[in-house]
């Protein structure tokens, strides 16, 4: 969805990915590679310190398998994001922009930087917790100062994709599981009771999402609902909002309930159980006949399921459990008269 928005709204085909909260795990590598992601940005302190491989400094480009990795300058990035995002007027904005520009140029020169990466949280620093007009002025002034430094031959402004195309990366073996914050206490334990309930909502929402995906496929609305549930800003300790996650969990629960209630066992005749699918699309279910299980696609309308006898039940498989469709039905085996006479 993020790729579609970037392509549709900005007219740019993204080559890199910004990980939520800069939260990285080695388990993400096959996912990123599978989506065609070429590079990402990690933290120069929390990630780089524990990285293993051909390490030099954060002023180099690295690679984890096929994914190129930039390590941001944490100090300058956070100075911009947390201090200079709070400028109140044009005078403060100009002074802040000048200070940042001097720091960036000096840092690049002193460290003979192959690449100096400054990265912060999107537009949040300008608009949260309230819009900050002076912060936009700071951005404009900073870009002006940096362009002037480029004209003087002090630095070169580049996009990350240009660095990927031009520089041979050093190889890393592993990077630790960390976030921009370091650990994960802000999202897990600082407000333990509320945050534990939020994570229960996340697990249940994902369970419903996977069940929908397995049964009928998911829509953009389903994906958006899940993204709302896992919105890290509403799990962060100071903004932890249990009801927000519960509301979006209920949306997915309701959607799954609608699918489950659309499948009805309407009767049995001979060796066939008649199952009605009230939706206008096929529904994929698992049918248990005693201990045997089979994946079955129920077409819209009436379906005849062959059963010789025993207990039959229908479920939709989710992430960690199965969701029952109706009640199990006992089918008594039909005994032929000839056999009965013997």
GIFEN-V934636 format. One line per field, one symbol per residue. phi: phi as a letter, one per 20 degrees, with the letter a starting at -180 (. if undefined). burial: b if it has 24 or more other C-alpha atoms within 12 Angstrom, else e. A space follows every 10 residues. Layout:
BEGIN
phi = ???
burial = ???
END
This chain:
BEGIN
phi = .fffffffee mcefddcefg llecbfffgf ffffemfebb dcefdfefge fcqefcbfec eccdleefcd dfffffffgf fdeffdfdbf ffffffffff ffffffffff elffbdddbb flegfecdfb gcgffffgff ffffffffff femebceceg fffgfddeee edebcffbcf eoecgfdccf cgffffffff ffffffgfff ffffecnddf fffffffffe fffedggfdg cffgffffff ffffffgfff fedcedqcbm eddecedeee bfcecddedl eecbecdefg necddfbeqn edcdcdeded bddfdmdgce defeefffff ff
burial = eeeeeeeeee eeebbbbbbb bbbbeeebbe ebeeeebbbb bbbbbbbbee beeebebbbb bbbbbbbbbb bbbbbbbbbb beebbbbeee eebbbbbbbb bebbbebbee eeebbbbbbb beeebbeeee ebebbbbbbe bbeebbeebe eeeebebeeb bebbeeeebb ebebbbbbbb bbeeebbbee eeebbbbbbe bbbbbbbbbb bbbbbbeeee ebbebbbbbb bbbbbbbeeb bbebbbebbb bbbebbeebb bbbbbeebee ebbbbbbeee ebbbbbbbbe eeeeebbbbe ebbbbebebe ebbbbbbbee ebbbbeeebe beeeeeeeee ee
END
